[in-house]
Amino acid sequence: MKIIPNNIFSILNYVLNKFCPFILIAVLSFLKMGFESFEPYVIIGLVFFIYNFSYKVGYAVAICEERGFLDKDD
């Protein structure tokens, strides 16, 4: 029996957590509404915007807390 290294599971976990929500939202949107309507494309665009924007906001809050612009939550 071949033992799979632990880092393979870490990589698999990262890939599934990173891409599966996007794929699942896209598949469900297109299956329900079809490729002809514009709603699935808008939904996918908004999902990417939310993902990108929330990361940047979290990073900005961390920088502001580090530099003393905001009070840290205790």
N, C-alpha and C positions, 0 to 999 in steps of 0.2 A: 504494500500500500504506500502510495506516494503522499508525503505530507506537504500541504500547501503552506508557503511562508505567510506569516502574519501580515506583512505589508501588502500582500495581494488583497486581503480583506479590507484593509484601510483604503486602498485605492478604489476598490469596488464600492465601498460605502460612500466615499466622496463623490464618485461619478453618479451613483444613483440619487444621492441627495441633491446634487447640483442640477442634473438634467431631467430626472423623472417628472418633477412637477410641471416643467415646461411642456414636455412631451404629452403628459396626461391631459393638461388643459387644452393643448392644440388638438389632440385626437378627439376629445369629447366635444369641443366646439365645432369642429368640422363635421363630425358625425351627426350632430344634432341640427346644425344650421346649413350645412353644405358648403361647397366651394364657391358657389355663385353669389352668395350674400356677402356683404362687407363686414358684418358683425364679428366673425371669427378673426379676421385680420386686425380689427380694432382691439379686440380682447388680447390677442397675442402681443400687439404693440404696447398696450398698457401694462401687461405683465412684465415685459422687459424693462419698461420705464420704471415701474415700481421696484423691481429688483435692483436696478442700477442706482436709483435715487435713494433707496433706503440704506444701501451700503455707504453712500457718500455722506448721508446725514449722520449715520452712526459714527463714521470716522471723524466728522467735524465735531460732534459732541465730545468724543474722546479727547480730541486735541484741545478743545475749549476747557474741559475739566482739568486736563494736565497742566495747562498754563494759568489756571486760576480764574478764568472768566466766568465759570459756572460753579455753583456749589455741588459737591459730590453727594449723591444720595447715601445716607447711612442706614 
